[in-house]
Amino acid sequence: MNTRGNVIYILSAATFVLVLLLSALPALAHEVRPALLDIQETSSGWYEVTWKVPIFQGAPLEIKPVFPEGVVSVTPPSVQDVPAAYVEESSYRDETQAFVGGTIFIDGLQSTQTDVLIRVTLADGTTHSAIVKPKDPSWQVPATASGWDVAKSYCVMGIEHILGGLDHLLFVLALILLIPGMWMLVKAITSFTVAHTITLGLATLGFVNMPSGPTEAVIALSIMFLAVEIVRSRAGKTSLTERSPWVVAFLFGLFHGLGFAGALTEIGLPQNAIPLALLMFNIGVEVGQLMFVAVVLGVILAARRLSVPWLAHSWRVVTYGIGSLAAYWTIDRVGSFLWSVS
């Protein structure tokens, strides 16, 4: 490779590593989960309200719900201490029947980067669900129920969760880099999907319970394992994942599913629409995953059509970047878990 080629290679490698590290910062700082506003009508005009706000940098986000005029608090709020969240429970009375058809506003949301899931259950069993975002921090409670609202809300949350989960995406990227042949890759991705679908459902419904600390550590370790497998494969050594990619993808996919379930459990499921919400969240995860796979395969295909010598060696930068980041996550997550139990 000539001097100019070396310079291009070094600059490209440095740019990739920089982008990778910058994109990792939100994950290293811990993902900001959506806030949850759960409203249940216990009898006509009486509501029990749960307000769950994620903790960010040691303090709850400075956001709060504002209800329609005439909906007033009748009891002092009770506060619960739960991991990574501030939870407040209180009772409200709708004195003017203004709640249904009224507008809920999330004060302070405009200055954050999180979303708020609003879930309303009326006394007659009618349910409403919506995601409120910083760009539009208000929502009008509809007069009629719609299963479409629940389906749309949880599907969007699934897509956002997978696309915002750098560790899950790096695992899929490592599979793409390691496995030769489209058919073997399809089987591995399918196996990964089946595995995390199983544990997502079991854990969310309460049949399986594993602490988040060890789960997140194993997820990081799975990425580091695949990075090592890529290096071994490129060196001409037989790779376990190359021989049985669907087995490895399935085993680690079980832990990734537990990670998905942790996020969904924090958000919660509407009690009268649990199957629909769980299904749509999982579909959202799959849609986001397929979007990522399509983009990566498109980039690889475009790169192969370019006659640039240094592209043949770019896998080293990507692989060692993935492995280094996964190693850091493993050490950090194991250390955090051990510290919490000590």
Secondary structure as the mmCIF struct_conf table of DSSP 4:
data_model
#
loop_
_struct_conf.conf_type_id
_struct_conf.id
_struct_conf.beg_label_comp_id
_struct_conf.beg_label_asym_id
_struct_conf.beg_label_seq_id
_struct_conf.end_label_comp_id
_struct_conf.end_label_asym_id
_struct_conf.end_label_seq_id
HELX_RH_AL_P HELX_RH_AL_P1 THR A 3 LEU A 28
TURN_TY1_P TURN_TY1_P1 ALA A 29 ALA A 29
HELX_LH_PP_P HELX_LH_PP_P1 ARG A 33 PRO A 34
STRN STRN1 ALA A 35 SER A 43
TURN_TY1_P TURN_TY1_P2 SER A 44 GLY A 45
STRN STRN2 TRP A 46 PHE A 56
TURN_TY1_P TURN_TY1_P3 GLN A 57 GLY A 58
STRN STRN3 ALA A 59 PRO A 60
BEND BEND1 GLU A 62 GLU A 62
STRN STRN4 LYS A 64 VAL A 66
HELX_LH_PP_P HELX_LH_PP_P2 PHE A 67 PRO A 68
TURN_TY1_P TURN_TY1_P4 GLU A 69 GLY A 70
STRN STRN5 VAL A 71 SER A 73
BEND BEND2 THR A 75 THR A 75
HELX_LH_PP_P HELX_LH_PP_P3 PRO A 76 PRO A 77
STRN STRN6 SER A 78 VAL A 82
TURN_TY1_P TURN_TY1_P5 PRO A 83 ALA A 84
STRN STRN7 ALA A 85 ASP A 94
BEND BEND3 GLU A 95 GLN A 97
BEND BEND4 PHE A 99 PHE A 99
TURN_TY1_P TURN_TY1_P6 VAL A 100 GLY A 101
STRN STRN8 THR A 103 ASP A 107
TURN_TY1_P TURN_TY1_P7 GLY A 108 GLY A 108
HELX_RH_3T_P HELX_RH_3T_P1 LEU A 109 SER A 111
BEND BEND5 THR A 112 GLN A 113
STRN STRN9 VAL A 116 THR A 121
TURN_TY1_P TURN_TY1_P8 ALA A 123 ASP A 124
BEND BEND6 GLY A 125 GLY A 125
STRN STRN10 THR A 127 VAL A 132
STRN STRN11 LYS A 133 LYS A 133
TURN_TY1_P TURN_TY1_P9 PRO A 134 LYS A 135
STRN STRN12 ASP A 136 ASP A 136
STRN STRN13 SER A 138 GLN A 140
HELX_LH_PP_P HELX_LH_PP_P4 VAL A 141 PRO A 142
BEND BEND7 ALA A 143 THR A 144
HELX_RH_AL_P HELX_RH_AL_P2 GLY A 147 GLY A 164
HELX_RH_AL_P HELX_RH_AL_P3 LEU A 166 LEU A 178
BEND BEND8 GLY A 181 GLY A 181
HELX_RH_AL_P HELX_RH_AL_P4 MET A 182 THR A 204
TURN_TY1_P TURN_TY1_P10 LEU A 205 GLY A 206
BEND BEND9 PHE A 207 PHE A 207
HELX_RH_AL_P HELX_RH_AL_P5 SER A 212 ARG A 234
TURN_TY1_P TURN_TY1_P11 ALA A 235 GLY A 236
HELX_RH_AL_P HELX_RH_AL_P6 LEU A 240 ARG A 243
BEND BEND10 SER A 244 SER A 244
HELX_RH_AL_P HELX_RH_AL_P7 PRO A 245 ILE A 267
TURN_TY1_P TURN_TY1_P12 GLN A 271 ASN A 272
BEND BEND11 ALA A 273 ALA A 273
HELX_RH_AL_P HELX_RH_AL_P8 ILE A 274 ARG A 304
TURN_TY1_P TURN_TY1_P13 ARG A 305 ARG A 305
BEND BEND12 LEU A 306 LEU A 306
HELX_RH_3T_P HELX_RH_3T_P2 PRO A 309 HIS A 313
HELX_RH_AL_P HELX_RH_AL_P9 SER A 314 VAL A 341
#
